[in-house]
């Protein structure tokens, strides 16, 4: 009994040491994770402040980029082919680069200014780009609504759809009339690219859907089930009459 009590006491002491060591190791792992997060977040904020003039861009870019990566990871986990995700990424980056180039060089504002000088000479020069951009965006919105209605056929809500797209187009046109400059223009282009990646992946998923049979086959032991069924059928054929079912 003395030996048993000694063993219990020693085991208890060792258990305390193991728990203390595990707690310290857990603390070290948590601190290393925090260091990694601080490096990623701090580098993003510093880079945004340095390149784009504001840490807010780093926060926005991080939110959009991490959202897109998280969605891509989920889609990859459920069996969406990597080619589809890659095409969405490349398409989104092309959109982002185009937007960055246009806004960084104040392309829309220059275009609206030229159109305003030619078509609206009576409007105050300071607001001509804004007026022209709003009109052009609204026209594009109406055209988009007509295309959607023609493709989907007649139905309820056509007027509402046209109004919504016209207002959205007018808002985009007015926004694009702003002179952003290179820093803000490139930052906006990156934000649009990251956001477009998420939208394109979601659109692709909604259009193509999920192959439920393939998804089911990925996470079910189909071969084991089929083999077990074959074995049971083999045993049933060789079982003497009257013994089981």
Residue pairs with C-beta under 8 A, 6 or more apart in sequence:
41 58
41 62
44 58
44 61
44 62
45 55
45 58
45 59
46 58
47 58
48 54
48 55
48 56
48 57
48 58
48 59
48 61
48 187
49 55
49 58
51 183
51 186
51 187
52 183
52 184
52 186
52 187
53 183
53 184
54 187
57 187
57 190
57 191
60 191
61 187
61 190
61 191
61 194
64 191
64 194
64 195
64 198
65 194
67 194
67 198
68 92
68 194
68 195
68 197
68 198
68 201
71 198
71 201
71 202
72 85
72 89
72 197
72 201
75 85
75 201
75 205
76 82
76 85
78 210
78 215
79 210
79 211
79 214
79 215
79 218
80 205
80 210
84 204
84 208
85 201
88 197
88 200
88 201
88 204
89 197
91 196
91 200
92 193
92 194
92 196
92 197
92 199
92 200
93 193
93 197
95 192
95 193
95 196
96 189
96 190
96 191
96 192
96 193
96 194
96 196
97 189
97 193
98 189
99 188
99 189
99 192
99 193
100 185
100 186
100 188
100 189
100 190
100 192
100 193
101 107
101 185
101 189
102 108
102 176
102 185
103 176
103 180
103 184
103 185
103 186
103 188
103 189
104 180
104 181
104 182
104 185
104 186
104 189
105 182
105 185
106 179
106 180
106 181
106 185
108 129
108 133
108 176
108 177
109 129
109 133
109 176
109 177
109 178
109 179
112 128
112 129
112 130
112 132
112 133
112 136
112 177
113 128
113 129
113 132
115 132
115 136
116 123
116 125
116 128
116 129
116 131
116 132
117 125
117 128
119 132
120 128
120 131
120 132
123 131
129 177
130 174
130 177
132 177
133 173
133 174
133 175
133 176
133 177
134 170
134 173
134 174
134 177
135 170
135 173
136 173
137 169
137 170
137 171
137 172
137 173
137 174
137 176
138 166
138 167
138 169
138 170
138 173
139 169
140 169
140 173
141 162
141 165
141 166
141 167
141 168
141 169
141 170
142 162
142 165
142 166
142 169
144 165
144 169
145 158
145 161
145 162
145 164
145 165
145 166
146 162
148 161
148 165
149 158
149 161
149 162
180 188
236 244
236 245
